[in-house]
């Protein structure tokens, strides 16, 4: 299954919904370019919805780190919700759950920025 993504905006928050398997470098780069361009405007915060993401490799993790760096340069932050299954296992193994704030729901993630 190919990966897909959707970006929506809510005030200064970008909500990025990822689905499928995030493996191909070209798709990861496409997502990174779009998100980093959005962060260059008035958007400072990012919420990643991983509830439909089945798998991610090191390219995807690297993209998350790039987005976090850019958001923090703009005095923003990155949070996640819907981390489960194989993605949750990877987050724990790579200790990403110690770097990122992870919520159970979209409402909790949005409230993080209020």
Backbone bond lengths (Angstrom), bond angles and torsions (degrees), N, CA, C in turn:
res aa  C-N    CA-C-N  psi(-1)  N-CA   C-N-CA  omega(-1)  CA-C   N-CA-C  phi
1 X - - - 1.448 - - 1.522 109.07 -
2 X 1.321 115.84 131.18 1.451 121.34 178.82 1.520 110.05 -77.17
3 X 1.305 115.67 154.46 1.455 119.68 178.10 1.524 109.89 -83.81
4 X 1.307 114.82 150.27 1.453 122.81 175.86 1.510 108.41 -134.11
5 X 1.324 115.24 158.63 1.441 118.64 176.19 1.519 110.05 -147.60
6 X 1.319 114.69 155.01 1.455 121.74 178.39 1.522 106.87 -139.24
7 X 1.325 116.09 131.98 1.459 121.32 178.85 1.524 108.71 -112.67
8 X 1.331 115.84 126.14 1.464 120.96 172.75 1.518 107.86 -124.59
9 X 1.323 116.21 156.44 1.465 121.47 -177.53 1.517 109.99 -119.35
10 X 1.329 114.52 141.83 1.456 121.14 176.18 1.524 106.72 -142.49
11 X 1.312 117.56 105.43 1.465 125.38 -171.38 1.529 109.33 50.61
12 X 1.322 119.49 -116.38 1.472 120.15 -179.02 1.528 112.66 -100.35
13 X 1.341 116.15 22.27 1.468 122.13 -179.02 1.524 110.50 -112.89
14 X 1.315 115.38 133.05 1.461 121.56 170.39 1.518 107.97 -100.07
15 X 1.310 117.32 128.64 1.460 121.65 174.80 1.515 107.11 -108.65
16 X 1.330 116.13 116.71 1.457 121.85 -178.25 1.523 108.26 -112.55
17 X 1.326 115.86 114.28 1.459 121.84 177.99 1.528 108.01 -97.55
18 X 1.314 116.17 121.71 1.465 122.22 178.92 1.522 109.02 -109.66
19 X 1.335 116.01 142.24 1.460 119.35 177.66 1.524 110.12 -142.41
20 X 1.321 115.05 161.17 1.459 120.84 179.70 1.513 111.91 83.91
21 X 1.336 114.84 -143.06 1.463 121.40 -179.91 1.518 107.96 -118.67
22 X 1.302 116.07 119.17 1.466 122.18 -178.05 1.522 108.21 -92.52
23 X 1.348 115.55 88.92 1.460 121.46 -174.09 1.522 113.19 -122.78
24 X 1.302 117.33 -40.88 1.464 121.35 -171.14 1.525 111.11 -75.95
25 X 1.322 115.47 130.60 1.456 120.42 -179.33 1.520 112.54 -59.12
26 X 1.347 117.33 -37.12 1.459 119.15 -178.46 1.524 111.60 -65.82
27 X 1.329 118.46 -37.90 1.469 121.66 177.81 1.526 110.17 -70.55
28 X 1.321 117.16 -41.39 1.462 120.90 177.64 1.523 109.61 -61.80
29 X 1.326 117.51 -43.26 1.460 120.86 178.65 1.517 111.66 -64.33
30 X 1.327 117.55 -38.92 1.460 121.50 177.67 1.529 110.70 -60.67
31 X 1.312 116.09 -46.20 1.462 120.72 178.55 1.526 109.84 -63.01
32 X 1.324 116.97 -47.74 1.468 121.39 -178.26 1.518 111.33 -58.78
33 X 1.314 118.01 -46.16 1.466 121.24 -179.05 1.530 110.71 -60.20
34 X 1.330 116.97 -46.08 1.466 120.11 -179.25 1.523 111.66 -65.08
35 X 1.324 117.06 -44.51 1.466 120.17 -178.94 1.526 110.55 -67.38
36 X 1.321 117.72 -45.16 1.470 120.35 -179.28 1.527 111.18 -64.83
37 X 1.331 118.10 -34.80 1.466 120.39 175.07 1.520 111.29 -64.71
38 X 1.325 116.49 -41.72 1.471 120.39 177.34 1.525 111.23 -63.47
39 X 1.324 116.58 -36.93 1.465 120.05 179.21 1.524 111.51 -70.17
40 X 1.307 117.72 -17.13 1.461 121.03 177.56 1.523 111.13 -78.51
41 X 1.333 117.18 -11.62 1.458 120.39 177.99 1.519 108.41 -95.45
42 X 1.323 117.20 -140.48 1.465 119.53 -176.12 1.522 113.85 -83.31
43 X 1.317 118.13 -7.68 1.463 121.29 -178.05 1.531 110.13 -77.33
44 X 1.331 116.14 130.70 1.458 119.84 -177.99 1.518 113.11 -117.24
45 X 1.318 116.00 -28.83 1.464 120.71 -174.19 1.525 110.87 -110.20
46 X 1.332 115.37 150.54 1.462 121.02 -179.26 1.524 109.06 -132.33
47 X 1.325 114.53 134.57 1.461 121.71 171.21 1.517 107.09 -118.97
48 X 1.326 116.49 123.27 1.453 121.66 174.66 1.523 109.09 -98.85
49 X 1.327 116.00 123.48 1.462 122.80 174.19 1.526 107.10 -95.34
50 X 1.328 116.70 108.80 1.461 121.45 -178.51 1.523 112.15 -105.91
51 X 1.321 117.07 14.72 1.466 120.25 -175.02 1.528 113.28 -62.57
52 X 1.343 118.46 -24.71 1.464 121.47 179.05 1.529 112.52 -109.79
53 X 1.318 116.48 8.98 1.461 120.95 178.58 1.523 109.18 -86.12
54 X 1.326 116.17 125.04 1.464 121.03 -176.72 1.519 112.84 -92.07
55 X 1.323 116.76 -33.83 1.460 120.18 -175.73 1.518 109.52 -157.69
56 X 1.318 115.81 150.87 1.457 122.17 177.13 1.522 108.02 -145.21
57 X 1.333 116.91 145.23 1.461 119.89 176.71 1.530 109.85 -113.22
58 X 1.313 116.67 -167.73 1.468 121.27 -174.98 1.528 112.62 -63.98
59 X 1.321 118.10 -27.90 1.468 120.48 177.25 1.529 110.39 -63.04
60 X 1.315 116.18 -42.03 1.461 120.46 178.24 1.516 111.99 -67.06
61 X 1.325 116.53 -41.22 1.469 120.45 177.64 1.518 110.22 -61.96
62 X 1.318 116.88 -41.70 1.458 121.37 177.78 1.532 110.48 -61.47
63 X 1.321 117.46 -39.94 1.460 121.40 177.82 1.526 110.37 -62.81
64 X 1.344 117.48 -42.38 1.460 120.41 177.47 1.531 110.71 -58.94
65 X 1.335 116.54 -40.66 1.467 120.46 -179.51 1.537 111.25 -66.94
66 X 1.329 117.48 -39.61 1.465 121.20 177.15 1.525 110.92 -62.23
67 X 1.327 115.69 -43.50 1.462 120.53 179.61 1.530 110.11 -64.68
68 X 1.334 117.15 -42.98 1.460 120.66 178.02 1.522 110.96 -59.81
69 X 1.314 117.23 -45.08 1.466 121.55 -179.94 1.519 110.71 -60.99
70 X 1.333 117.44 -47.60 1.472 121.65 -179.25 1.523 110.65 -64.46
71 X 1.326 117.76 -41.69 1.467 121.06 179.27 1.524 110.30 -62.25
72 X 1.316 117.32 -44.21 1.466 120.07 -178.60 1.523 112.26 -68.68
73 X 1.330 117.20 -32.55 1.462 120.06 174.35 1.530 109.57 -60.04
74 X 1.334 116.36 -35.29 1.466 122.32 178.86 1.526 112.12 -91.14
75 X 1.320 117.43 21.05 1.469 125.33 -177.57 1.529 112.43 56.52
76 X 1.309 115.96 35.00 1.453 121.66 177.68 1.514 111.65 -111.05
77 X 1.329 115.08 -168.55 1.461 120.69 -177.58 1.525 109.21 -150.29
78 X 1.322 116.11 163.05 1.457 123.63 178.02 1.521 108.25 -124.62
79 X 1.335 115.80 130.75 1.465 121.04 174.57 1.525 108.64 -131.11
80 X 1.321 115.47 163.78 1.456 122.68 -177.98 1.519 109.67 -127.70
81 X 1.336 114.90 155.68 1.463 119.88 165.47 1.522 108.26 -146.90
82 X 1.322 115.05 161.78 1.460 120.41 179.73 1.521 114.07 75.81
83 X 1.322 117.37 23.51 1.468 121.16 179.83 1.528 107.63 -79.56
84 X 1.341 116.02 117.36 1.463 119.46 -175.97 1.524 110.48 -153.40
85 X 1.310 116.03 170.84 1.463 122.25 175.45 1.512 113.61 59.95
86 X 1.341 115.98 -136.13 1.464 121.55 -178.55 1.527 112.28 -62.80
87 X 1.308 116.21 -33.04 1.468 120.06 179.43 1.529 109.66 -67.17
88 X 1.311 116.93 -42.09 1.464 121.07 177.62 1.528 110.88 -62.61
89 X 1.332 116.98 -41.70 1.471 120.64 178.32 1.525 110.44 -60.64
90 X 1.334 116.25 -44.53 1.463 120.42 179.14 1.522 111.18 -63.61
91 X 1.330 117.37 -42.28 1.459 120.77 178.18 1.527 110.56 -58.47
92 X 1.329 117.03 -40.70 1.465 120.46 -179.89 1.523 111.55 -71.28
93 X 1.327 117.37 -43.40 1.468 120.96 -179.89 1.530 110.64 -62.50
94 X 1.333 116.03 -43.37 1.469 121.19 -178.83 1.527 112.33 -84.27
95 X 1.331 116.01 0.67 1.457 123.51 179.75 1.534 112.28 59.58
96 X 1.329 115.96 28.85 1.461 120.41 176.58 1.520 111.07 -69.06
97 X 1.339 116.07 -24.78 1.462 119.83 176.97 1.530 111.61 -67.22
98 X 1.328 117.57 -12.69 1.468 121.53 175.49 1.528 111.28 -92.65
99 X 1.327 117.19 -16.68 1.466 122.22 -179.84 1.521 110.65 -94.12
100 X 1.325 115.81 -43.44 1.460 121.68 -174.91 1.514 111.77 -104.08
101 X 1.324 115.22 152.41 1.453 121.56 171.80 1.519 107.30 -87.54
102 X 1.329 115.80 129.39 1.460 121.44 -176.72 1.528 108.96 -122.74
103 X 1.330 115.15 129.47 1.459 121.76 178.88 1.520 110.01 -114.88
104 X 1.332 115.30 164.94 1.458 120.99 179.36 1.520 112.59 -83.51
105 X 1.349 117.12 -28.34 1.459 119.82 -174.30 1.521 111.91 -136.66
106 X 1.318 114.77 163.79 1.459 121.34 177.67 1.530 111.10 -63.71
107 X 1.314 116.62 -40.28 1.480 121.01 -179.65 1.520 110.35 -60.34
108 X 1.334 117.27 -44.98 1.464 120.82 178.40 1.533 110.48 -61.90
109 X 1.329 117.09 -41.79 1.465 121.15 -179.50 1.527 110.58 -64.89
110 X 1.313 117.88 -43.30 1.466 120.96 178.45 1.517 110.21 -64.83
111 X 1.329 117.10 -42.41 1.468 120.33 178.99 1.515 113.27 -62.36
112 X 1.315 117.43 -22.10 1.477 121.69 176.35 1.520 110.70 -56.69
113 X 1.338 116.67 -32.28 1.459 121.21 -175.39 1.515 113.73 -97.50
114 X 1.319 117.77 7.91 1.482 120.63 179.70 1.503 111.00 -100.16
